[in-house]
């Protein structure tokens, strides 16, 4: 392989890699932009009392469900220990 062919192939590969990386960068930038907009919309929605109340109620419901699951597991352990 001649030096000319070597460099021609090397620069061709670098060009292809640069194009591929550019596509990755564009996709990442679009994702960051969308995430930023979503965070903004969520923050804006939190300014509404009904949205804030609904979110807080959802968190409380999840905590209650988790507590009940832990209580059931503890009762099961107690029953196992008593046998």
Protein Blocks (a to p, Z undefined) as FASTA:
>chain_A
ZZklmmmmmmmmmmmmmmmmmmmmmmmmmmmmmmmmmmmmmmmmmmpmklmmmmmmmmmm
mmmmmmmmmmmmmmmmmmmmmZZ
